Amino acid sequence: MRNKQRLDNALASLGSSADPALPDGFMDGVWMRVGQMEAVSAQRTRFVLFAAMAFIGLGAGFGTTQAPAHAEPSGYQLVEGANMSPAALLHVEP
């Protein structure tokens, strides 16, 4: 029962008759509809998470200050003036 109309008709006939008789493929249709509802719920959850991440990202981008950048020479205290070539580290004469 891949058709929603057939599923709705089967449910209506079950509600109106005193002695319900399940049509062929009724349970397959029920589980298919449950799967469709679950897929819609998962899609809605993904959309909400995407919207929240976009909102947080835009908020963080607009909330940062635009401070001017200054170029400074980099100075490394650990290696300043030291010869860090592989030959010097291995004590090998070229």
Biopython code that builds the backbone (N, CA, C, O; Angstrom):
import numpy as np
from Bio.PDB.StructureBuilder import StructureBuilder

atoms = [
    (1, "MET", "N", (0.845, -1.176, 0.000)),
    (1, "MET", "CA", (0.000, 0.000, 0.000)),
    (1, "MET", "C", (0.889, 1.237, 0.000)),
    (1, "MET", "O", (1.170, 1.813, 1.051)),
    (2, "ARG", "N", (1.313, 1.624, -1.151)),
    (2, "ARG", "CA", (2.208, 2.756, -1.286)),
    (2, "ARG", "C", (1.453, 4.071, -1.479)),
    (2, "ARG", "O", (2.067, 5.137, -1.527)),
    (3, "ASN", "N", (0.160, 4.001, -1.588)),
    (3, "ASN", "CA", (-0.638, 5.180, -1.865)),
    (3, "ASN", "C", (-1.272, 5.662, -0.563)),
    (3, "ASN", "O", (-1.884, 4.876, 0.159)),
    (4, "LYS", "N", (-1.127, 6.951, -0.262)),
    (4, "LYS", "CA", (-1.696, 7.492, 0.975)),
    (4, "LYS", "C", (-3.214, 7.419, 0.969)),
    (4, "LYS", "O", (-3.838, 7.198, 2.007)),
    (5, "GLN", "N", (-3.802, 7.605, -0.200)),
    (5, "GLN", "CA", (-5.262, 7.558, -0.296)),
    (5, "GLN", "C", (-5.786, 6.175, 0.055)),
    (5, "GLN", "O", (-6.792, 6.051, 0.753)),
    (6, "ARG", "N", (-5.111, 5.130, -0.425)),
    (6, "ARG", "CA", (-5.538, 3.767, -0.090)),
    (6, "ARG", "C", (-5.404, 3.500, 1.394)),
    (6, "ARG", "O", (-6.252, 2.838, 1.992)),
    (7, "LEU", "N", (-4.328, 4.021, 1.995)),
    (7, "LEU", "CA", (-4.136, 3.847, 3.431)),
    (7, "LEU", "C", (-5.234, 4.576, 4.206)),
    (7, "LEU", "O", (-5.787, 4.033, 5.162)),
    (8, "ASP", "N", (-5.544, 5.797, 3.797)),
    (8, "ASP", "CA", (-6.615, 6.543, 4.459)),
    (8, "ASP", "C", (-7.959, 5.850, 4.308)),
    (8, "ASP", "O", (-8.748, 5.820, 5.252)),
    (9, "ASN", "N", (-8.230, 5.290, 3.127)),
    (9, "ASN", "CA", (-9.485, 4.556, 2.913)),
    (9, "ASN", "C", (-9.546, 3.315, 3.781)),
    (9, "ASN", "O", (-10.598, 2.989, 4.332)),
    (10, "ALA", "N", (-8.420, 2.620, 3.907)),
    (10, "ALA", "CA", (-8.394, 1.426, 4.747)),
    (10, "ALA", "C", (-8.621, 1.783, 6.207)),
    (10, "ALA", "O", (-9.335, 1.071, 6.914)),
    (11, "LEU", "N", (-8.028, 2.866, 6.662)),
    (11, "LEU", "CA", (-8.243, 3.295, 8.043)),
    (11, "LEU", "C", (-9.684, 3.743, 8.262)),
    (11, "LEU", "O", (-10.267, 3.479, 9.314)),
    (12, "ALA", "N", (-10.258, 4.420, 7.270)),
    (12, "ALA", "CA", (-11.657, 4.843, 7.389)),
    (12, "ALA", "C", (-12.589, 3.641, 7.431)),
    (12, "ALA", "O", (-13.558, 3.625, 8.190)),
    (13, "SER", "N", (-12.294, 2.631, 6.611)),
    (13, "SER", "CA", (-13.153, 1.448, 6.619)),
    (13, "SER", "C", (-13.009, 0.684, 7.930)),
    (13, "SER", "O", (-13.975, 0.080, 8.396)),
    (14, "LEU", "N", (-11.839, 0.698, 8.523)),
    (14, "LEU", "CA", (-11.672, 0.042, 9.823)),
    (14, "LEU", "C", (-12.474, 0.757, 10.905)),
    (14, "LEU", "O", (-13.035, 0.119, 11.796)),
    (15, "GLY", "N", (-12.525, 2.080, 10.825)),
    (15, "GLY", "CA", (-13.249, 2.839, 11.835)),
    (15, "GLY", "C", (-14.752, 2.738, 11.686)),
    (15, "GLY", "O", (-15.473, 2.892, 12.672)),
    (16, "SER", "N", (-15.245, 2.487, 10.497)),
    (16, "SER", "CA", (-16.690, 2.490, 10.281)),
    (16, "SER", "C", (-17.324, 1.112, 10.428)),
    (16, "SER", "O", (-18.516, 1.022, 10.723)),
    (17, "SER", "N", (-16.576, 0.050, 10.235)),
    (17, "SER", "CA", (-17.184, -1.288, 10.293)),
    (17, "SER", "C", (-17.076, -1.875, 11.698)),
    (17, "SER", "O", (-16.152, -1.583, 12.458)),
    (18, "ALA", "N", (-18.060, -2.713, 12.006)),
    (18, "ALA", "CA", (-18.077, -3.353, 13.322)),
    (18, "ALA", "C", (-17.075, -4.498, 13.382)),
    (18, "ALA", "O", (-16.431, -4.692, 14.413)),
    (19, "ASP", "N", (-16.930, -5.254, 12.311)),
    (19, "ASP", "CA", (-16.003, -6.374, 12.255)),
    (19, "ASP", "C", (-14.920, -6.037, 11.218)),
    (19, "ASP", "O", (-15.072, -6.345, 10.036)),
    (20, "PRO", "N", (-13.848, -5.413, 11.662)),
    (20, "PRO", "CA", (-12.854, -4.956, 10.681)),
    (20, "PRO", "C", (-12.081, -6.123, 10.066)),
    (20, "PRO", "O", (-11.718, -7.087, 10.740)),
    (21, "ALA", "N", (-11.851, -5.998, 8.786)),
    (21, "ALA", "CA", (-11.018, -6.962, 8.072)),
    (21, "ALA", "C", (-9.880, -6.167, 7.430)),
    (21, "ALA", "O", (-10.115, -5.234, 6.661)),
    (22, "LEU", "N", (-8.659, -6.549, 7.755)),
    (22, "LEU", "CA", (-7.513, -5.818, 7.241)),
    (22, "LEU", "C", (-7.298, -6.140, 5.767)),
    (22, "LEU", "O", (-7.267, -7.312, 5.394)),
    (23, "PRO", "N", (-7.151, -5.132, 4.932)),
    (23, "PRO", "CA", (-6.854, -5.386, 3.522)),
    (23, "PRO", "C", (-5.409, -5.854, 3.357)),
    (23, "PRO", "O", (-4.588, -5.711, 4.263)),
    (24, "ASP", "N", (-5.120, -6.411, 2.195)),
    (24, "ASP", "CA", (-3.766, -6.896, 1.937)),
    (24, "ASP", "C", (-2.783, -5.727, 1.938)),
    (24, "ASP", "O", (-3.048, -4.670, 1.365)),
    (25, "GLY", "N", (-1.654, -5.940, 2.587)),
    (25, "GLY", "CA", (-0.610, -4.919, 2.609)),
    (25, "GLY", "C", (-0.877, -3.771, 3.561)),
    (25, "GLY", "O", (-0.222, -2.733, 3.474)),
    (26, "PHE", "N", (-1.838, -3.940, 4.478)),
    (26, "PHE", "CA", (-2.171, -2.856, 5.394)),
    (26, "PHE", "C", (-0.997, -2.521, 6.313)),
    (26, "PHE", "O", (-0.642, -1.354, 6.473)),
    (27, "MET", "N", (-0.400, -3.543, 6.912)),
    (27, "MET", "CA", (0.711, -3.300, 7.843)),
    (27, "MET", "C", (1.925, -2.744, 7.112)),
    (27, "MET", "O", (2.665, -1.937, 7.674)),
    (28, "ASP", "N", (2.140, -3.160, 5.872)),
    (28, "ASP", "CA", (3.235, -2.581, 5.092)),
    (28, "ASP", "C", (3.012, -1.087, 4.885)),
    (28, "ASP", "O", (3.946, -0.290, 4.973)),
    (29, "GLY", "N", (1.768, -0.720, 4.611)),
    (29, "GLY", "CA", (1.432, 0.691, 4.435)),
    (29, "GLY", "C", (1.608, 1.491, 5.714)),
    (29, "GLY", "O", (2.064, 2.634, 5.695)),
    (30, "VAL", "N", (1.236, 0.864, 6.833)),
    (30, "VAL", "CA", (1.389, 1.547, 8.125)),
    (30, "VAL", "C", (2.868, 1.802, 8.401)),
    (30, "VAL", "O", (3.251, 2.912, 8.770)),
    (31, "TRP", "N", (3.691, 0.783, 8.224)),
    (31, "TRP", "CA", (5.122, 0.960, 8.501)),
    (31, "TRP", "C", (5.779, 1.896, 7.495)),
    (31, "TRP", "O", (6.729, 2.598, 7.839)),
    (32, "MET", "N", (5.286, 1.919, 6.252)),
    (32, "MET", "CA", (5.821, 2.856, 5.270)),
    (32, "MET", "C", (5.485, 4.285, 5.681)),
    (32, "MET", "O", (6.318, 5.185, 5.572)),
    (33, "ARG", "N", (4.267, 4.484, 6.150)),
    (33, "ARG", "CA", (3.873, 5.828, 6.599)),
    (33, "ARG", "C", (4.674, 6.247, 7.825)),
    (33, "ARG", "O", (5.052, 7.412, 7.947)),
    (34, "VAL", "N", (4.933, 5.327, 8.719)),
    (34, "VAL", "CA", (5.768, 5.629, 9.890)),
    (34, "VAL", "C", (7.171, 6.030, 9.441)),
    (34, "VAL", "O", (7.752, 6.968, 9.988)),
    (35, "GLY", "N", (7.713, 5.336, 8.461)),
    (35, "GLY", "CA", (9.027, 5.682, 7.929)),
    (35, "GLY", "C", (9.046, 7.055, 7.290)),
    (35, "GLY", "O", (10.020, 7.793, 7.437)),
    (36, "GLN", "N", (7.973, 7.409, 6.577)),
    (36, "GLN", "CA", (7.892, 8.740, 5.973)),
    (36, "GLN", "C", (7.833, 9.821, 7.048)),
    (36, "GLN", "O", (8.473, 10.865, 6.925)),
    (37, "MET", "N", (7.072, 9.567, 8.088)),
    (37, "MET", "CA", (6.980, 10.536, 9.177)),
    (37, "MET", "C", (8.324, 10.700, 9.876)),
    (37, "MET", "O", (8.694, 11.810, 10.260)),
    (38, "GLU", "N", (9.048, 9.615, 10.041)),
    (38, "GLU", "CA", (10.379, 9.665, 10.659)),
    (38, "GLU", "C", (11.351, 10.434, 9.775)),
    (38, "GLU", "O", (12.176, 11.194, 10.280)),
    (39, "ALA", "N", (11.263, 10.246, 8.462)),
    (39, "ALA", "CA", (12.140, 10.972, 7.535)),
    (39, "ALA", "C", (11.861, 12.471, 7.589)),
    (39, "ALA", "O", (12.794, 13.274, 7.556)),
    (40, "VAL", "N", (10.599, 12.851, 7.672)),
    (40, "VAL", "CA", (10.245, 14.265, 7.774)),
    (40, "VAL", "C", (10.774, 14.843, 9.080)),
    (40, "VAL", "O", (11.282, 15.965, 9.107)),
    (41, "SER", "N", (10.658, 14.085, 10.154)),
    (41, "SER", "CA", (11.165, 14.545, 11.447)),
    (41, "SER", "C", (12.685, 14.716, 11.422)),
    (41, "SER", "O", (13.207, 15.693, 11.961)),
    (42, "ALA", "N", (13.393, 13.775, 10.802)),
    (42, "ALA", "CA", (14.854, 13.883, 10.716)),
    (42, "ALA", "C", (15.258, 15.073, 9.856)),
    (42, "ALA", "O", (16.223, 15.768, 10.173)),
    (43, "GLN", "N", (14.527, 15.313, 8.770)),
    (43, "GLN", "CA", (14.828, 16.456, 7.905)),
    (43, "GLN", "C", (14.589, 17.766, 8.649)),
    (43, "GLN", "O", (15.365, 18.712, 8.511)),
    (44, "ARG", "N", (13.539, 17.822, 9.418)),
    (44, "ARG", "CA", (13.244, 19.023, 10.195)),
    (44, "ARG", "C", (14.339, 19.270, 11.239)),
    (44, "ARG", "O", (14.746, 20.410, 11.462)),
    (45, "THR", "N", (14.804, 18.208, 11.866)),
    (45, "THR", "CA", (15.874, 18.336, 12.861)),
    (45, "THR", "C", (17.155, 18.846, 12.217)),
    (45, "THR", "O", (17.822, 19.719, 12.772)),
    (46, "ARG", "N", (17.509, 18.303, 11.035)),
    (46, "ARG", "CA", (18.709, 18.774, 10.336)),
    (46, "ARG", "C", (18.587, 20.243, 9.965)),
    (46, "ARG", "O", (19.557, 20.993, 10.074)),
    (47, "PHE", "N", (17.405, 20.659, 9.526)),
    (47, "PHE", "CA", (17.202, 22.054, 9.162)),
    (47, "PHE", "C", (17.361, 22.974, 10.374)),
    (47, "PHE", "O", (17.984, 24.031, 10.278)),
    (48, "VAL", "N", (16.801, 22.570, 11.503)),
    (48, "VAL", "CA", (16.911, 23.383, 12.719)),
    (48, "VAL", "C", (18.366, 23.481, 13.155)),
    (48, "VAL", "O", (18.814, 24.560, 13.545)),
    (49, "LEU", "N", (19.111, 22.387, 13.100)),
    (49, "LEU", "CA", (20.523, 22.424, 13.481)),
    (49, "LEU", "C", (21.324, 23.306, 12.524)),
    (49, "LEU", "O", (22.192, 24.059, 12.966)),
    (50, "PHE", "N", (21.048, 23.226, 11.221)),
    (50, "PHE", "CA", (21.731, 24.077, 10.249)),
    (50, "PHE", "C", (21.421, 25.545, 10.513)),
    (50, "PHE", "O", (22.320, 26.385, 10.479)),
    (51, "ALA", "N", (20.152, 25.859, 10.775)),
    (51, "ALA", "CA", (19.772, 27.241, 11.041)),
    (51, "ALA", "C", (20.447, 27.757, 12.314)),
    (51, "ALA", "O", (20.883, 28.907, 12.364)),
    (52, "ALA", "N", (20.531, 26.908, 13.340)),
    (52, "ALA", "CA", (21.188, 27.322, 14.583)),
    (52, "ALA", "C", (22.679, 27.577, 14.356)),
    (52, "ALA", "O", (23.222, 28.555, 14.869)),
    (53, "MET", "N", (23.348, 26.699, 13.585)),
    (53, "MET", "CA", (24.771, 26.910, 13.315)),
    (53, "MET", "C", (24.980, 28.179, 12.492)),
    (53, "MET", "O", (25.926, 28.925, 12.747)),
    (54, "ALA", "N", (24.124, 28.436, 11.522)),
    (54, "ALA", "CA", (24.250, 29.649, 10.712)),
    (54, "ALA", "C", (24.026, 30.885, 11.579)),
    (54, "ALA", "O", (24.745, 31.874, 11.441)),
    (55, "PHE", "N", (23.050, 30.840, 12.457)),
    (55, "PHE", "CA", (22.771, 31.973, 13.341)),
    (55, "PHE", "C", (23.949, 32.232, 14.276)),
    (55, "PHE", "O", (24.347, 33.381, 14.468)),
    (56, "ILE", "N", (24.501, 31.184, 14.851)),
    (56, "ILE", "CA", (25.652, 31.339, 15.748)),
    (56, "ILE", "C", (26.862, 31.857, 14.979)),
    (56, "ILE", "O", (27.575, 32.737, 15.461)),
    (57, "GLY", "N", (27.096, 31.314, 13.783)),
    (57, "GLY", "CA", (28.232, 31.766, 12.971)),
    (57, "GLY", "C", (28.111, 33.218, 12.566)),
    (57, "GLY", "O", (29.081, 33.971, 12.651)),
    (58, "LEU", "N", (26.920, 33.621, 12.123)),
    (58, "LEU", "CA", (26.725, 35.018, 11.751)),
    (58, "LEU", "C", (26.811, 35.933, 12.964)),
    (58, "LEU", "O", (27.357, 37.034, 12.880)),
    (59, "GLY", "N", (26.278, 35.484, 14.080)),
    (59, "GLY", "CA", (26.364, 36.289, 15.302)),
    (59, "GLY", "C", (27.798, 36.469, 15.760)),
    (59, "GLY", "O", (28.186, 37.556, 16.187)),
    (60, "ALA", "N", (28.585, 35.406, 15.673)),
    (60, "ALA", "CA", (29.996, 35.513, 16.055)),
    (60, "ALA", "C", (30.746, 36.403, 15.079)),
    (60, "ALA", "O", (31.630, 37.157, 15.487)),
    (61, "GLY", "N", (30.411, 36.329, 13.800)),
    (61, "GLY", "CA", (31.083, 37.170, 12.811)),
    (61, "GLY", "C", (30.755, 38.644, 12.991)),
    (61, "GLY", "O", (31.641, 39.492, 12.887)),
    (62, "PHE", "N", (29.500, 38.958, 13.257)),
    (62, "PHE", "CA", (29.126, 40.353, 13.451)),
    (62, "PHE", "C", (29.570, 40.871, 14.811)),
    (62, "PHE", "O", (29.774, 42.072, 14.987)),
    (63, "GLY", "N", (29.719, 39.967, 15.767)),
    (63, "GLY", "CA", (30.075, 40.391, 17.119)),
    (63, "GLY", "C", (31.550, 40.669, 17.315)),
    (63, "GLY", "O", (31.917, 41.281, 18.319)),
    (64, "THR", "N", (32.394, 40.258, 16.423)),
    (64, "THR", "CA", (33.825, 40.501, 16.599)),
    (64, "THR", "C", (34.155, 41.928, 16.209)),
    (64, "THR", "O", (33.519, 42.511, 15.332)),
    (65, "THR", "N", (35.148, 42.475, 16.867)),
    (65, "THR", "CA", (35.556, 43.846, 16.557)),
    (65, "THR", "C", (36.536, 43.835, 15.408)),
    (65, "THR", "O", (37.263, 42.862, 15.206)),
    (66, "GLN", "N", (36.553, 44.902, 14.669)),
    (66, "GLN", "CA", (37.462, 45.031, 13.542)),
    (66, "GLN", "C", (38.692, 45.804, 13.995)),
    (66, "GLN", "O", (38.823, 46.993, 13.701)),
    (67, "ALA", "N", (39.580, 45.149, 14.698)),
    (67, "ALA", "CA", (40.808, 45.779, 15.181)),
    (67, "ALA", "C", (41.836, 45.799, 14.052)),
    (67, "ALA", "O", (41.926, 44.841, 13.285)),
    (68, "PRO", "N", (42.603, 46.867, 13.942)),
    (68, "PRO", "CA", (43.620, 46.912, 12.892)),
    (68, "PRO", "C", (44.735, 45.903, 13.173)),
    (68, "PRO", "O", (45.081, 45.637, 14.324)),
    (69, "ALA", "N", (45.272, 45.363, 12.118)),
    (69, "ALA", "CA", (46.344, 44.374, 12.255)),
    (69, "ALA", "C", (47.687, 45.080, 12.102)),
    (69, "ALA", "O", (47.850, 45.941, 11.237)),
    (70, "HIS", "N", (48.628, 44.718, 12.930)),
    (70, "HIS", "CA", (49.976, 45.279, 12.885)),
    (70, "HIS", "C", (50.955, 44.159, 12.590)),
    (70, "HIS", "O", (50.928, 43.111, 13.234)),
    (71, "ALA", "N", (51.817, 44.385, 11.617)),
    (71, "ALA", "CA", (52.848, 43.400, 11.294)),
    (71, "ALA", "C", (54.033, 43.610, 12.219)),
    (71, "ALA", "O", (54.542, 44.723, 12.351)),
    (72, "GLU", "N", (54.461, 42.553, 12.846)),
    (72, "GLU", "CA", (55.619, 42.610, 13.733)),
    (72, "GLU", "C", (56.578, 41.508, 13.335)),
    (72, "GLU", "O", (56.153, 40.426, 12.931)),
    (73, "PRO", "N", (57.866, 41.776, 13.446)),
    (73, "PRO", "CA", (58.816, 40.701, 13.151)),
    (73, "PRO", "C", (58.704, 39.604, 14.204)),
    (73, "PRO", "O", (58.587, 39.872, 15.400)),
    (74, "SER", "N", (58.741, 38.398, 13.738)),
    (74, "SER", "CA", (58.611, 37.293, 14.688)),
    (74, "SER", "C", (59.964, 37.008, 15.318)),
    (74, "SER", "O", (60.981, 36.989, 14.625)),
    (75, "GLY", "N", (59.982, 36.796, 16.571)),
    (75, "GLY", "CA", (61.210, 36.470, 17.297)),
    (75, "GLY", "C", (60.976, 35.248, 18.150)),
    (75, "GLY", "O", (60.105, 35.245, 19.020)),
    (76, "TYR", "N", (61.738, 34.225, 17.907)),
    (76, "TYR", "CA", (61.598, 32.996, 18.675)),
    (76, "TYR", "C", (62.731, 32.936, 19.682)),
    (76, "TYR", "O", (63.899, 32.864, 19.301)),
    (77, "GLN", "N", (62.408, 32.963, 20.922)),
    (77, "GLN", "CA", (63.408, 32.991, 21.982)),
    (77, "GLN", "C", (64.196, 31.681, 22.034)),
    (77, "GLN", "O", (65.376, 31.691, 22.384)),
    (78, "LEU", "N", (63.579, 30.582, 21.701)),
    (78, "LEU", "CA", (64.245, 29.287, 21.835)),
    (78, "LEU", "C", (65.298, 29.062, 20.757)),
    (78, "LEU", "O", (66.316, 28.419, 21.013)),
    (79, "VAL", "N", (65.067, 29.577, 19.571)),
    (79, "VAL", "CA", (65.963, 29.251, 18.462)),
    (79, "VAL", "C", (66.722, 30.461, 17.946)),
    (79, "VAL", "O", (67.434, 30.358, 16.947)),
    (80, "GLU", "N", (66.590, 31.582, 18.592)),
    (80, "GLU", "CA", (67.246, 32.787, 18.101)),
    (80, "GLU", "C", (68.761, 32.648, 18.233)),
    (80, "GLU", "O", (69.275, 32.416, 19.327)),
    (81, "GLY", "N", (69.449, 32.786, 17.152)),
    (81, "GLY", "CA", (70.899, 32.718, 17.148)),
    (81, "GLY", "C", (71.444, 31.303, 17.101)),
    (81, "GLY", "O", (72.657, 31.124, 16.994)),
    (82, "ALA", "N", (70.597, 30.301, 17.178)),
    (82, "ALA", "CA", (71.073, 28.915, 17.162)),
    (82, "ALA", "C", (71.043, 28.388, 15.745)),
    (82, "ALA", "O", (70.152, 28.731, 14.968)),
    (83, "ASN", "N", (71.979, 27.582, 15.415)),
    (83, "ASN", "CA", (72.026, 26.946, 14.106)),
    (83, "ASN", "C", (71.223, 25.658, 14.194)),
    (83, "ASN", "O", (71.645, 24.693, 14.832)),
    (84, "MET", "N", (70.065, 25.650, 13.550)),
    (84, "MET", "CA", (69.173, 24.496, 13.660)),
    (84, "MET", "C", (69.166, 23.662, 12.390)),
    (84, "MET", "O", (68.193, 22.959, 12.117)),
    (85, "SER", "N", (70.232, 23.730, 11.614)),
    (85, "SER", "CA", (70.285, 22.905, 10.408)),
    (85, "SER", "C", (70.484, 21.450, 10.810)),
    (85, "SER", "O", (71.019, 21.175, 11.884)),
    (86, "PRO", "N", (70.063, 20.515, 9.963)),
    (86, "PRO", "CA", (70.236, 19.101, 10.306)),
    (86, "PRO", "C", (71.700, 18.723, 10.519)),
    (86, "PRO", "O", (72.006, 17.901, 11.382)),
    (87, "ALA", "N", (72.605, 19.313, 9.744)),
    (87, "ALA", "CA", (74.019, 18.985, 9.903)),
    (87, "ALA", "C", (74.532, 19.439, 11.261)),
    (87, "ALA", "O", (75.318, 18.732, 11.892)),
    (88, "ALA", "N", (74.097, 20.609, 11.720)),
    (88, "ALA", "CA", (74.546, 21.107, 13.017)),
    (88, "ALA", "C", (73.941, 20.297, 14.150)),
    (88, "ALA", "O", (74.598, 20.054, 15.163)),
    (89, "LEU", "N", (72.723, 19.887, 13.989)),
    (89, "LEU", "CA", (72.074, 19.097, 15.035)),
    (89, "LEU", "C", (72.681, 17.696, 15.148)),
    (89, "LEU", "O", (72.737, 17.127, 16.238)),
    (90, "LEU", "N", (73.128, 17.151, 14.039)),
    (90, "LEU", "CA", (73.716, 15.820, 14.057)),
    (90, "LEU", "C", (75.239, 15.869, 14.243)),
    (90, "LEU", "O", (75.906, 14.835, 14.256)),
    (91, "HIS", "N", (75.773, 17.078, 14.386)),
    (91, "HIS", "CA", (77.213, 17.280, 14.569)),
    (91, "HIS", "C", (78.001, 16.668, 13.401)),
    (91, "HIS", "O", (78.984, 15.952, 13.596)),
    (92, "VAL", "N", (77.539, 16.971, 12.196)),
    (92, "VAL", "CA", (78.195, 16.464, 10.994)),
    (92, "VAL", "C", (78.843, 17.658, 10.279)),
    (92, "VAL", "O", (78.215, 18.702, 10.103)),
    (93, "GLU", "N", (80.074, 17.492, 9.882)),
    (93, "GLU", "CA", (80.752, 18.548, 9.137)),
    (93, "GLU", "C", (80.396, 18.415, 7.652)),
    (93, "GLU", "O", (80.423, 17.311, 7.108)),
    (94, "PRO", "N", (80.063, 19.533, 6.995)),
    (94, "PRO", "CA", (79.721, 19.442, 5.574)),
    (94, "PRO", "C", (80.933, 19.186, 4.707)),
    (94, "PRO", "O", (80.809, 19.084, 3.487)),
]
sb = StructureBuilder()
sb.init_structure("model")
sb.init_model(0)
sb.init_chain("A")
sb.init_seg("    ")
for serial, (resi, resn, name, xyz) in enumerate(atoms, 1):
    if name == "N":
        sb.init_residue(resn, " ", resi, " ")
    sb.init_atom(name, np.array(xyz, "f"), 0.0, 1.0, " ", f" {name:<3s}", serial, name[0])
structure = sb.get_structure()
